[in-house]
Amino acid sequence: MAKMRTVDAAVAILVKEGAIEAFGLPGAAINPFYSAMRANGGIRHTLARHVEGASHMADGFSRAKDGNIGVCIGTSGPAGTDMVTGLYASWADSIPMLCITGQAPVAKLHKEDFQAVDIESIAKPVTKMAMTILEPGQVPGAFQKAFQLMRSGRPGPVLLDLPFDVQMAEIEFDIDAYEPLPVEKPKASRKQLEKALDMLTAAERPLIVAGGGIINAGASAQLVELAEILNVPVIPTLMGWGAIPDDHQLMAGMVGLQTSHRYGNETLLASDFVIGIGNRWANRHTGGLDTYTAGRKFVHIDIEPTQIGRVFSPDFGIASDAGAALDGLLEIARERKAAASLPDYSSWVADCTKRKGSLQRKTHFENVPIKPQRVYEEMNKSFGKDTTYVTTIGLSQIAGAQLLHVFGPRKWINAGQAGPLGWTAPAALGVVRGKPGETVVALSGDYDFQFMIEELAVGAQFNLPYIHVVVNNSYLGLIRQSQRGFQMEQNVSLAFENINSPETNGYGVDHVKVTEGLGCKALRVENPSDLPAAFDKAKALMEEFKVPVVVEVILEKVTNISMGVEIDGVNEFEELAERGEDAPTAIIALLD
């Protein structure tokens, strides 16, 4: 066998495992690994401006396409601690991502050496494995185990920490003899799936709740086929949005306290049976459990056995990969359809469709400053079905999920459970790496945009074009809205008189100048009638210059977006649609 440095073996393993997109920042303690990447030549590296940004880029890359595993690389000490938010975001949403950090030499780990931190202990709560590799001979096995863990069961991130002397040590290694470890995923039995289908077909008003596990499993087509054979409506979760296209007749809307549709909530409340596949019963989806569960039975299918019963006890639980479960359910459903033994749910579907065509929120406002609802209406008009949206948290994300349309899996990419501000821009860059040539549109409020605005320079340097819609009300809008209950508005305004940019009219940071200073293009829109032309110009600029293009929309400062504490008690703060012209881009035209 060949003798080589451990880092040369590690890089060869990355290439063989197919993890060939890396995002990071070099530093003294990780330079041996970088030298191995340079010598190998099989890994493309994108230089970030902040290590947290690199972790979000790797996360976004992983989310962009089935099978992707993004790699984040940093030096010792603060590089690892900077990655923790990225690890949390990927862990919370079940996203595989590999983080690699440099470390002080093994003999220095207990001596408080410069930038020597116990990153293994820090990262363990938000990873499937965090390991400081103390012996050179363990390096191949640690990387081998990392890939198995990331792909097995509920996916998630791994952190491997490499002391400098371990990186430089030589070992015997033959990449031609290396084989990935088998991926382990639970699979439902036919008996379990027959019972689940028996329970569904015994109901009068059943629903399928489609979670992000379906998208992780690459099983969206199977979900749609199953729904069509059974003729049962589907409620996607926020992480499962796109598993069934928004314009499919069986897409019944999203449910929840914030990122939901009025018709979705009403349909859930009218149901008598729910089968959840690859979902977590997240609190923003369910609201109060008494309201959510009253009057209906539940089956829960999830890849992680301990997830079943974690939020509430279902009537029947199955530990299974979502794809394997859907394949098995499809087989049984096809048999029962051929035997003409499936119930007729056409009346129930018609009821759901009627709600979808009547319970709309108004989007067509002519106000100046612009109301946010109008922005999403114009985005629906300007961006086609092939668009991939990227966002994190805030009123921008909540309103976007209520009003935008998504037409396929991995076309809504959202840090759903962690929701870290600043995630959107670097994640969008990772998505562009994962979807070259496709239309990527990011959505941020002003604060999310400012959190990691420096990462726009990465898009300019590496020609990673996408459109970033920034809805600017110069407020921490979601926090301001949540403070209403405390009768206060404390420390949430971002507005100030910018003496260098009086054209911002008291809205504070000049995002156009900052964006252009980072090598990108930017437009500012203050009138709703100018939005279509701005989006068209953004597309042209993106195509011409191959850089991120920011479209900043100046909003009214105070808007309260629909939300509540129970799914039967969502507060609607704005006028509701009464005529088709009130919601012209609704999936189903409102009947006048």
MIRO-748652 format. One record per residue (C-alpha): z, y, x; residue in three letters. Coordinates in pm, 1 decimal. Layout:
c3, c2, c1, res
Z, Y, X, ala;
...
END
This chain:
c3, c2, c1, res
0.0, 0.0, 0.0, met;
-50.2, 360.9, 100.4, ala;
239.0, 567.0, 224.6, lys;
258.3, 914.2, 70.2, met;
494.4, 1190.1, -27.9, arg;
672.2, 1141.3, -360.0, thr;
504.2, 1452.5, -497.9, val;
160.6, 1309.7, -421.2, asp;
258.1, 997.9, -615.2, ala;
393.2, 1208.3, -903.1, ala;
74.3, 1415.6, -931.3, val;
-139.2, 1101.1, -923.1, ala;
71.2, 964.5, -1210.9, ile;
20.8, 1283.9, -1412.4, leu;
-353.7, 1249.8, -1374.7, val;
-352.1, 881.1, -1468.9, lys;
-133.4, 953.0, -1773.7, glu;
-378.3, 1225.5, -1880.7, gly;
-139.9, 1521.2, -1836.3, ala;
-384.1, 1746.3, -1652.4, ile;
-298.9, 2091.9, -1795.1, glu;
-6.9, 2263.4, -1622.1, ala;
150.3, 2602.9, -1679.0, phe;
405.0, 2751.2, -1443.6, gly;
515.0, 2968.7, -1153.3, leu;
544.9, 2843.4, -795.8, pro;
855.9, 2903.1, -587.1, gly;
1004.6, 2787.0, -261.9, ala;
1183.4, 2482.6, -403.4, ala;
874.9, 2349.6, -585.7, ile;
610.0, 2432.0, -324.3, asn;
571.8, 2067.5, -211.5, pro;
473.5, 1973.8, -566.7, phe;
221.5, 2258.5, -574.4, tyr;
76.0, 2141.3, -244.5, ser;
31.3, 1795.7, -398.6, ala;
-149.3, 1944.6, -698.0, met;
-378.0, 2134.3, -463.6, arg;
-452.7, 1822.8, -260.6, ala;
-519.7, 1610.2, -569.5, asn;
-737.6, 1862.7, -750.9, gly;
-710.9, 1685.8, -1085.6, gly;
-469.7, 1922.9, -1260.4, ile;
-562.6, 2268.8, -1384.6, arg;
-279.8, 2519.1, -1338.6, his;
-236.5, 2838.0, -1541.2, thr;
-10.0, 3093.6, -1375.1, leu;
235.4, 3243.8, -1623.2, ala;
423.3, 3572.4, -1585.2, arg;
758.1, 3427.2, -1695.8, his;
876.2, 3066.9, -1683.3, val;
984.3, 3074.1, -2047.8, glu;
628.5, 3184.0, -2125.1, gly;
496.9, 2888.7, -1924.4, ala;
711.2, 2650.7, -2129.0, ser;
575.2, 2793.4, -2454.0, his;
219.8, 2763.8, -2319.1, met;
278.4, 2396.7, -2242.4, ala;
430.6, 2354.4, -2589.4, asp;
130.8, 2522.6, -2753.8, gly;
-108.1, 2303.0, -2555.6, phe;
77.0, 1991.3, -2670.1, ser;
53.3, 2101.5, -3034.2, arg;
-317.1, 2184.9, -3016.5, ala;
-462.6, 1834.9, -3022.2, lys;
-359.2, 1473.7, -3083.5, asp;
-237.0, 1309.3, -2762.5, gly;
-188.2, 1626.4, -2559.3, asn;
111.3, 1659.2, -2328.0, ile;
148.8, 1999.8, -2168.2, gly;
322.9, 2031.0, -1831.6, val;
550.0, 2321.5, -1733.2, cys;
639.7, 2371.5, -1366.9, ile;
896.0, 2599.7, -1205.2, gly;
1117.4, 2636.4, -906.1, thr;
1493.6, 2579.7, -882.1, ser;
1773.9, 2769.7, -1054.4, gly;
1661.1, 3031.9, -1307.4, pro;
1321.2, 2870.1, -1356.7, ala;
1490.9, 2571.8, -1516.6, gly;
1725.9, 2781.4, -1726.1, thr;
1427.3, 2993.0, -1837.4, asp;
1265.6, 2671.4, -1963.6, met;
1555.7, 2581.2, -2192.2, val;
1429.4, 2787.3, -2487.6, thr;
1090.6, 2619.6, -2452.1, gly;
1253.0, 2277.4, -2435.8, leu;
1454.4, 2357.8, -2748.2, tyr;
1145.2, 2473.0, -2939.5, ala;
952.2, 2156.6, -2854.7, ser;
1250.1, 1923.9, -2906.6, trp;
1328.3, 2074.9, -3247.0, ala;
971.8, 2019.3, -3369.8, asp;
921.4, 1676.8, -3206.3, ser;
663.9, 1792.2, -2951.4, ile;
607.0, 1604.3, -2623.3, pro;
621.2, 1831.3, -2317.9, met;
701.8, 1761.0, -1953.5, leu;
901.2, 2017.5, -1755.5, cys;
923.8, 1979.8, -1378.1, ile;
1164.0, 2184.7, -1168.5, thr;
1232.9, 2217.2, -800.7, gly;
1587.7, 2179.4, -676.1, gln;
1800.1, 2234.0, -364.5, ala;
1820.1, 1938.6, -124.5, pro;
2042.0, 1653.4, -242.4, val;
2311.2, 1721.9, 18.5, ala;
2341.5, 2081.8, -104.5, lys;
2385.4, 2011.3, -475.3, leu;
2764.4, 2038.2, -466.5, his;
2777.2, 2332.8, -225.9, lys;
2675.2, 2614.0, -463.2, glu;
2352.3, 2654.8, -269.0, asp;
2112.3, 2937.7, -351.6, phe;
1949.7, 2874.1, -692.0, gln;
2104.6, 2528.9, -718.4, ala;
2207.9, 2466.1, -1078.5, val;
2285.8, 2147.0, -1267.8, asp;
1974.4, 2173.7, -1483.4, ile;
2004.9, 1806.4, -1581.6, glu;
2328.5, 1874.6, -1769.6, ser;
2199.7, 2201.5, -1915.2, ile;
1878.2, 2047.0, -2048.4, ala;
2011.6, 1715.6, -2180.2, lys;
2098.3, 1837.5, -2533.8, pro;
1738.4, 1954.3, -2593.1, val;
1539.2, 1676.1, -2428.0, thr;
1476.5, 1305.3, -2467.0, lys;
1560.1, 1270.5, -2097.7, met;
1672.9, 1513.7, -1829.1, ala;
1708.3, 1372.4, -1479.5, met;
1767.7, 1504.2, -1131.1, thr;
1597.0, 1241.5, -915.9, ile;
1824.4, 1175.8, -619.6, leu;
1633.6, 890.2, -452.6, glu;
1268.8, 915.9, -343.8, pro;
1196.1, 561.9, -456.1, gly;
1290.7, 654.2, -814.5, gln;
1016.8, 915.3, -852.8, val;
735.7, 688.3, -982.0, pro;
965.8, 511.1, -1226.2, gly;
1115.3, 835.6, -1352.9, ala;
770.9, 977.8, -1431.8, phe;
664.4, 647.1, -1585.2, gln;
972.9, 645.4, -1808.3, lys;
919.8, 1012.3, -1897.8, ala;
575.8, 945.0, -2044.1, phe;
699.2, 642.4, -2235.4, gln;
984.3, 843.3, -2388.0, leu;
766.3, 1141.7, -2477.2, met;
527.2, 916.1, -2666.9, arg;
771.5, 666.8, -2820.4, ser;
962.3, 705.2, -3144.5, gly;
1019.9, 1067.0, -3242.3, arg;
824.7, 1259.7, -2974.8, pro;
998.0, 1517.9, -2761.9, gly;
1022.9, 1685.5, -2421.6, pro;
1149.8, 1555.9, -2087.4, val;
1272.4, 1748.6, -1781.7, leu;
1247.8, 1603.6, -1431.3, leu;
1428.7, 1786.1, -1151.1, asp;
1306.7, 1727.8, -795.7, leu;
1528.2, 1815.0, -495.9, pro;
1327.1, 1957.9, -207.8, phe;
1400.8, 1672.7, 31.7, asp;
1312.0, 1414.2, -234.2, val;
976.6, 1588.2, -278.6, gln;
907.0, 1572.5, 93.1, met;
1012.6, 1210.8, 141.2, ala;
748.6, 941.7, 185.1, glu;
731.8, 621.2, -18.8, ile;
496.2, 328.4, -58.0, glu;
285.8, 379.6, -371.6, phe;
-45.5, 247.4, -508.2, asp;
-180.2, 449.4, -800.9, ile;
-441.6, 181.5, -872.4, asp;
-160.0, -61.3, -951.3, ala;
26.0, 186.8, -1170.7, tyr;
28.5, 118.3, -1544.9, glu;
181.4, 330.4, -1821.9, pro;
472.8, 170.0, -2001.2, leu;
408.9, 48.8, -2356.9, pro;
474.0, 302.5, -2632.1, val;
735.5, 192.5, -2882.7, glu;
716.2, 298.9, -3247.8, lys;
883.5, 137.8, -3550.3, pro;
654.6, -1.5, -3816.5, lys;
737.7, -52.4, -4182.9, ala;
704.9, -403.2, -4323.5, ser;
481.6, -481.8, -4619.0, arg;
789.3, -568.0, -4825.4, lys;
940.0, -224.1, -4759.1, gln;
617.6, -44.4, -4847.1, leu;
566.4, -250.0, -5162.7, glu;
912.9, -144.6, -5279.1, lys;
838.8, 221.9, -5200.2, ala;
512.3, 204.4, -5394.7, leu;
683.9, 25.1, -5682.5, asp;
932.1, 311.3, -5705.6, met;
655.3, 570.8, -5695.7, leu;
442.8, 407.2, -5963.2, thr;
747.2, 364.7, -6188.8, ala;
778.8, 744.6, -6200.1, ala;
602.4, 977.9, -6442.0, glu;
573.7, 1283.4, -6216.4, arg;
571.8, 1169.3, -5851.2, pro;
511.1, 1381.0, -5542.4, leu;
440.3, 1310.5, -5177.8, ile;
618.4, 1541.2, -4930.5, val;
409.1, 1544.3, -4612.5, ala;
598.8, 1633.2, -4295.5, gly;
499.3, 1715.8, -3941.7, gly;
537.0, 1349.9, -3845.2, gly;
206.3, 1284.0, -4021.3, ile;
32.1, 1538.7, -3799.6, ile;
209.3, 1405.3, -3489.0, asn;
81.4, 1058.2, -3578.3, ala;
-275.7, 1181.4, -3628.3, gly;
-259.9, 1036.9, -3978.8, ala;
-367.7, 1327.1, -4200.0, ser;
-684.1, 1149.1, -4315.4, ala;
-477.2, 850.7, -4427.4, gln;
-243.9, 1081.5, -4620.6, leu;
-532.7, 1241.3, -4808.4, val;
-688.4, 902.1, -4887.4, glu;
-355.8, 767.1, -5015.1, leu;
-302.4, 1073.7, -5235.0, ala;
-655.4, 1036.4, -5375.1, glu;
-620.8, 664.6, -5451.5, ile;
-286.3, 719.7, -5625.0, leu;
-391.1, 1057.9, -5769.2, asn;
-51.9, 1199.0, -5671.5, val;
0.9, 1564.6, -5568.3, pro;
113.9, 1648.9, -5214.7, val;
372.6, 1905.5, -5103.2, ile;
334.6, 1973.1, -4730.0, pro;
630.8, 2102.7, -4534.9, thr;
584.0, 2400.4, -4304.5, leu;
532.5, 2161.2, -4010.0, met;
306.9, 1941.4, -4221.7, gly;
92.6, 2228.2, -4350.3, trp;
-272.0, 2137.4, -4304.3, gly;
-218.3, 1761.8, -4334.2, ala;
-397.7, 1808.1, -4667.2, ile;
-634.4, 2108.2, -4687.7, pro;
-518.6, 2397.9, -4903.0, asp;
-830.3, 2375.6, -5121.0, asp;
-782.3, 2006.2, -5202.3, his;
-709.3, 1953.7, -5572.3, gln;
-399.1, 1748.0, -5486.5, leu;
-246.9, 2010.9, -5255.8, met;
38.0, 2130.1, -5478.3, ala;
179.9, 2407.5, -5258.3, gly;
474.4, 2440.2, -5023.0, met;
836.9, 2431.8, -5130.8, val;
1130.0, 2625.8, -4995.9, gly;
1340.5, 2936.9, -4976.7, leu;
1098.9, 3141.4, -4765.8, gln;
773.7, 2979.8, -4653.6, thr;
681.0, 2854.4, -4997.6, ser;
458.4, 2909.8, -5298.6, his;
585.0, 2990.4, -5645.8, arg;
377.5, 2704.2, -5785.7, tyr;
504.9, 2465.7, -5516.4, gly;
867.8, 2528.7, -5606.6, asn;
797.0, 2493.0, -5979.1, glu;
610.5, 2166.4, -5923.2, thr;
893.5, 2016.9, -5717.5, leu;
1142.5, 2114.0, -5986.7, leu;
922.1, 1948.2, -6250.7, ala;
891.5, 1619.0, -6057.2, ser;
1095.3, 1301.8, -6110.6, asp;
1019.7, 1120.1, -5783.4, phe;
954.6, 1226.2, -5423.3, val;
843.8, 1018.1, -5127.6, ile;
891.5, 1205.5, -4801.9, gly;
684.5, 1088.7, -4506.0, ile;
754.6, 1217.4, -4154.0, gly;
976.5, 1503.6, -4271.2, asn;
1333.8, 1618.5, -4199.1, arg;
1442.9, 1769.4, -4534.4, trp;
1491.7, 2097.3, -4344.8, ala;
1726.6, 2343.1, -4510.2, asn;
1460.8, 2615.3, -4548.4, arg;
1257.1, 2357.9, -4742.2, his;
1531.1, 2218.5, -4965.9, thr;
1772.4, 2504.6, -5022.9, gly;
2081.5, 2379.5, -5204.6, gly;
2072.5, 2001.1, -5216.0, leu;
2215.0, 1977.9, -5567.3, asp;
1922.2, 2179.2, -5701.1, thr;
1666.7, 2002.0, -5482.8, tyr;
1771.6, 1646.6, -5566.1, thr;
1880.4, 1678.3, -5931.2, ala;
1680.7, 1462.1, -6169.9, gly;
1459.2, 1288.6, -5916.7, arg;
1463.6, 980.3, -5695.2, lys;
1376.6, 987.2, -5325.9, phe;
1218.1, 757.8, -5071.7, val;
1233.6, 875.1, -4711.3, his;
1006.6, 738.7, -4436.5, ile;
1070.7, 866.3, -4085.2, asp;
1010.6, 743.2, -3732.4, ile;
1372.2, 815.6, -3632.1, glu;
1617.1, 578.1, -3807.3, pro;
1910.6, 818.5, -3774.2, thr;
1712.2, 1089.9, -3952.3, gln;
1731.2, 890.3, -4275.4, ile;
2040.6, 997.4, -4463.6, gly;
2116.9, 1282.3, -4223.9, arg;
2066.3, 1557.8, -4484.3, val;
2114.7, 1353.5, -4801.8, phe;
2108.1, 984.3, -4886.5, ser;
1773.1, 877.6, -5030.9, pro;
1741.0, 602.9, -5289.5, asp;
1544.3, 406.0, -5031.0, phe;
1485.8, 469.9, -4660.8, gly;
1232.8, 320.6, -4418.7, ile;
1223.7, 367.8, -4040.7, ala;
856.5, 381.4, -3951.0, ser;
592.4, 577.5, -3770.3, asp;
416.6, 788.8, -4033.5, ala;
74.0, 657.2, -3938.6, gly;
181.9, 294.4, -3958.8, ala;
349.1, 355.9, -4294.2, ala;
43.6, 530.4, -4436.8, leu;
-184.3, 250.9, -4315.5, asp;
35.1, -4.4, -4490.0, gly;
66.9, 200.8, -4809.5, leu;
-309.3, 244.9, -4816.0, leu;
-368.7, -129.1, -4792.2, glu;
-137.4, -198.1, -5086.2, ile;
-269.9, 94.9, -5290.5, ala;
-629.8, -20.4, -5246.2, arg;
-534.5, -367.8, -5365.9, glu;
-360.4, -228.4, -5674.0, arg;
-647.8, 4.8, -5750.4, lys;
-890.8, -287.3, -5734.2, ala;
-661.9, -474.0, -5973.3, ala;
-647.8, -167.1, -6203.0, ala;
-268.4, -168.0, -6184.5, ser;
-207.5, 192.8, -6082.4, leu;
-74.4, 445.2, -6337.0, pro;
-288.0, 736.9, -6455.0, asp;
-142.2, 1060.3, -6325.1, tyr;
-428.3, 1288.3, -6434.7, ser;
-210.6, 1477.8, -6682.9, ser;
55.3, 1541.9, -6416.7, trp;
-211.3, 1658.1, -6170.2, val;
-354.0, 1892.3, -6435.1, ala;
-9.4, 2045.0, -6484.6, asp;
25.5, 2104.2, -6110.3, cys;
-321.0, 2259.4, -6093.6, thr;
-238.8, 2489.7, -6383.9, lys;
69.9, 2616.4, -6201.6, arg;
-138.4, 2667.9, -5887.1, lys;
-383.7, 2876.1, -6084.6, gly;
-126.0, 3094.4, -6255.9, ser;
182.7, 3149.9, -6036.9, leu;
37.6, 3384.7, -5777.2, gln;
183.1, 3665.4, -5568.6, arg;
-5.4, 3992.7, -5559.1, lys;
-187.1, 4071.5, -5235.4, thr;
-424.0, 4353.8, -5325.1, his;
-237.4, 4675.6, -5254.6, phe;
-412.0, 4999.9, -5157.4, glu;
-99.3, 5164.2, -5012.9, asn;
-97.1, 5370.5, -4694.3, val;
98.0, 5282.8, -4480.2, pro;
-31.6, 4932.3, -4541.3, ile;
163.4, 4670.0, -4732.3, lys;
171.8, 4341.1, -4536.9, pro;
37.2, 4135.4, -4827.9, gln;
-297.8, 4314.1, -4795.9, arg;
-321.1, 4212.8, -4429.5, val;
-310.3, 3842.0, -4515.8, tyr;
-562.8, 3890.3, -4794.8, glu;
-805.5, 4043.6, -4546.0, glu;
-731.6, 3771.7, -4290.4, met;
-824.5, 3511.5, -4552.8, asn;
-1154.9, 3691.5, -4600.6, lys;
-1230.2, 3744.6, -4231.6, ser;
-1130.3, 3413.1, -4074.6, phe;
-1294.8, 3086.6, -4173.5, gly;
-1168.0, 2737.4, -4244.8, lys;
-1192.9, 2643.3, -3878.4, asp;
-928.6, 2900.4, -3778.3, thr;
-608.6, 2789.2, -3607.7, thr;
-309.4, 3015.3, -3676.3, tyr;
-20.5, 3043.6, -3430.0, val;
312.8, 3207.7, -3511.8, thr;
689.2, 3171.3, -3487.3, thr;
947.7, 3344.2, -3708.6, ile;
1004.2, 3673.5, -3890.5, gly;
879.3, 3838.5, -4206.5, leu;
527.5, 3814.5, -4061.0, ser;
550.4, 3434.4, -4046.3, gln;
720.5, 3403.0, -4385.3, ile;
466.1, 3620.2, -4565.6, ala;
182.8, 3455.5, -4370.1, gly;
293.0, 3110.0, -4484.4, ala;
309.0, 3234.6, -4844.6, gln;
-33.8, 3397.6, -4842.8, leu;
-261.8, 3255.2, -4571.6, leu;
-469.7, 2938.0, -4613.1, his;
-483.5, 2637.4, -4380.8, val;
-758.2, 2378.1, -4401.8, phe;
-671.5, 2097.8, -4162.8, gly;
-412.3, 1940.9, -3932.1, pro;
-309.2, 2134.6, -3622.3, arg;
-454.1, 2454.5, -3770.7, lys;
-108.1, 2594.2, -3844.6, trp;
90.4, 2590.2, -3519.4, ile;
440.2, 2720.7, -3572.2, asn;
772.3, 2696.4, -3388.3, ala;
929.8, 2585.9, -3712.3, gly;
1288.2, 2480.3, -3645.5, gln;
1385.1, 2683.8, -3338.5, ala;
1177.9, 2992.3, -3419.8, gly;
1221.5, 3177.8, -3088.8, pro;
1091.3, 3533.7, -3086.8, leu;
832.5, 3578.2, -2813.2, gly;
694.1, 3226.0, -2860.0, trp;
370.3, 3330.5, -3028.8, thr;
167.6, 3492.0, -2749.8, ala;
226.4, 3231.1, -2477.6, pro;
195.4, 2945.4, -2726.3, ala;
-137.0, 3088.1, -2843.6, ala;
-260.8, 3086.4, -2483.8, leu;
-165.3, 2719.0, -2458.5, gly;
-345.1, 2650.1, -2785.7, val;
-658.7, 2819.1, -2651.2, val;
-639.9, 2589.2, -2348.6, arg;
-613.6, 2295.0, -2587.1, gly;
-889.8, 2414.9, -2822.6, lys;
-1156.0, 2570.1, -2599.7, pro;
-1426.6, 2747.0, -2796.1, gly;
-1234.8, 2738.7, -3125.4, glu;
-1106.8, 3038.2, -3322.3, thr;
-736.8, 3100.6, -3258.1, val;
-553.6, 3377.6, -3442.7, val;
-191.4, 3461.7, -3362.1, ala;
40.6, 3645.2, -3598.6, leu;
342.9, 3849.1, -3486.6, ser;
573.8, 4120.4, -3597.1, gly;
633.1, 4399.6, -3346.3, asp;
949.1, 4246.6, -3201.6, tyr;
807.8, 3897.3, -3153.2, asp;
507.1, 4058.8, -2985.8, phe;
721.7, 4267.2, -2748.5, gln;
944.5, 3977.9, -2642.4, phe;
688.4, 3823.7, -2404.2, met;
409.1, 4079.2, -2411.5, ile;
355.6, 4038.3, -2035.8, glu;
191.5, 3699.5, -2101.0, glu;
-115.5, 3879.3, -2236.6, leu;
-210.1, 3935.0, -1872.3, ala;
-240.3, 3557.3, -1838.2, val;
-505.3, 3558.5, -2110.0, gly;
-692.5, 3835.7, -1929.5, ala;
-669.2, 3670.5, -1586.9, gln;
-777.4, 3325.8, -1704.6, phe;
-1016.5, 3435.0, -1981.6, asn;
-826.6, 3281.5, -2271.9, leu;
-963.3, 3468.7, -2574.5, pro;
-787.1, 3483.0, -2908.8, tyr;
-707.2, 3744.7, -3173.0, ile;
-346.3, 3858.6, -3205.8, his;
-264.2, 4030.1, -3535.8, val;
49.6, 4242.4, -3490.7, val;
196.9, 4370.7, -3816.0, val;
403.1, 4667.8, -3700.4, asn;
669.0, 4822.1, -3920.0, asn;
882.7, 4919.1, -3618.1, ser;
1167.4, 4712.1, -3755.4, tyr;
1342.9, 4384.0, -3704.8, leu;
1225.3, 4323.6, -4059.0, gly;
1378.2, 3984.5, -4135.8, leu;
1714.8, 4092.3, -3998.5, ile;
1698.6, 4421.1, -4191.8, arg;
1628.2, 4226.1, -4510.3, gln;
1913.3, 3982.6, -4442.9, ser;
2150.8, 4275.8, -4387.4, gln;
2094.0, 4394.1, -4744.4, arg;
2373.1, 4161.6, -4852.0, gly;
2610.2, 4345.8, -4619.7, phe;
2505.3, 4687.0, -4755.6, gln;
2396.7, 4796.4, -4409.9, met;
2097.3, 4852.5, -4187.3, glu;
2247.8, 4833.7, -3841.3, gln;
2058.5, 4826.0, -3510.6, asn;
1730.3, 4694.7, -3651.3, val;
1496.1, 4993.5, -3630.8, ser;
1258.3, 4999.3, -3334.2, leu;
1119.7, 5341.8, -3418.6, ala;
1140.3, 5637.8, -3181.9, phe;
929.6, 5937.4, -3090.6, glu;
718.2, 5816.9, -2799.9, asn;
659.2, 6133.5, -2595.0, ile;
372.9, 5958.3, -2414.4, asn;
203.7, 5838.5, -2733.3, ser;
251.1, 6087.0, -3017.0, pro;
-31.1, 5905.4, -3199.0, glu;
215.3, 5628.1, -3284.6, thr;
378.8, 5873.0, -3529.6, asn;
732.7, 5764.1, -3458.2, gly;
661.3, 5389.6, -3455.1, tyr;
783.5, 5361.8, -3097.7, gly;
605.3, 5137.3, -2848.9, val;
233.9, 5202.3, -2805.7, asp;
109.5, 4845.6, -2828.0, his;
-251.3, 4953.9, -2774.6, val;
-179.0, 5112.9, -2437.8, lys;
43.5, 4827.7, -2322.6, val;
-215.7, 4570.9, -2424.5, thr;
-494.9, 4753.4, -2245.9, glu;
-273.5, 4797.2, -1938.8, gly;
-236.3, 4417.5, -1928.1, leu;
-613.3, 4371.1, -1918.5, gly;
-679.2, 4296.3, -2284.9, cys;
-843.0, 4481.7, -2574.3, lys;
-665.5, 4641.6, -2869.3, ala;
-731.4, 4816.5, -3199.9, leu;
-496.7, 5006.2, -3429.9, arg;
-545.7, 5004.6, -3808.5, val;
-371.5, 5246.0, -4044.0, glu;
-577.3, 5216.6, -4364.8, asn;
-626.9, 4888.1, -4554.6, pro;
-994.5, 4960.1, -4611.8, ser;
-1045.6, 4952.8, -4232.9, asp;
-910.9, 4600.6, -4188.5, leu;
-1240.2, 4408.9, -4239.5, pro;
-1423.5, 4619.0, -3981.6, ala;
-1131.6, 4587.2, -3738.6, ala;
-1131.5, 4209.8, -3762.2, phe;
-1508.8, 4202.2, -3712.1, asp;
-1480.0, 4427.5, -3406.5, lys;
-1199.9, 4211.5, -3268.3, ala;
-1422.7, 3905.5, -3291.9, lys;
-1701.8, 4090.0, -3109.2, ala;
-1466.7, 4214.1, -2834.9, leu;
-1322.0, 3866.9, -2790.0, met;
-1668.8, 3719.7, -2757.4, glu;
-1786.5, 3987.4, -2513.8, glu;
-1487.8, 4013.6, -2282.2, phe;
-1326.6, 3667.2, -2318.2, lys;
-974.0, 3811.8, -2332.4, val;
-704.2, 3835.5, -2599.7, pro;
-772.7, 4108.4, -2854.7, val;
-480.8, 4268.5, -3035.7, val;
-523.5, 4411.6, -3385.5, val;
-216.3, 4623.3, -3454.8, glu;
-168.8, 4702.6, -3823.6, val;
65.5, 4990.2, -3907.7, ile;
273.6, 4876.7, -4203.8, leu;
505.5, 5053.5, -4437.8, glu;
845.4, 5045.2, -4271.5, lys;
1036.0, 4863.7, -4544.9, val;
900.3, 4561.2, -4729.1, thr;
1115.5, 4285.1, -4873.8, asn;
933.8, 3950.4, -4869.6, ile;
997.0, 3684.8, -5135.4, ser;
1292.3, 3459.6, -5053.9, met;
1619.6, 3332.4, -5195.3, gly;
1902.7, 3084.7, -5150.3, val;
1783.1, 2823.2, -5405.0, glu;
1431.2, 2702.2, -5478.6, ile;
1485.0, 2790.6, -5844.2, asp;
1609.6, 3137.6, -5752.6, gly;
1358.1, 3294.3, -5512.6, val;
1366.0, 3672.8, -5541.7, asn;
1028.3, 3835.7, -5597.8, glu;
1055.7, 4192.7, -5469.3, phe;
695.1, 4298.9, -5531.1, glu;
467.7, 4301.2, -5832.8, glu;
330.0, 3959.0, -5921.5, leu;
-39.0, 3893.5, -5974.6, ala;
-148.2, 3937.7, -6334.5, glu;
-527.3, 3941.0, -6292.6, arg;
-771.5, 3780.9, -6052.6, gly;
-823.7, 4110.3, -5872.2, glu;
-451.7, 4117.2, -5785.5, asp;
-490.2, 3806.7, -5565.9, ala;
-861.4, 3784.4, -5481.3, pro;
-821.2, 3527.3, -5203.0, thr;
-594.9, 3286.9, -5393.3, ala;
-707.8, 2924.8, -5358.6, ile;
-749.8, 2899.5, -5734.6, ile;
-863.5, 3218.0, -5906.2, ala;
-599.7, 3361.7, -6135.2, leu;
-700.4, 3338.0, -6498.8, leu;
-708.2, 3686.1, -6654.3, asp;
END
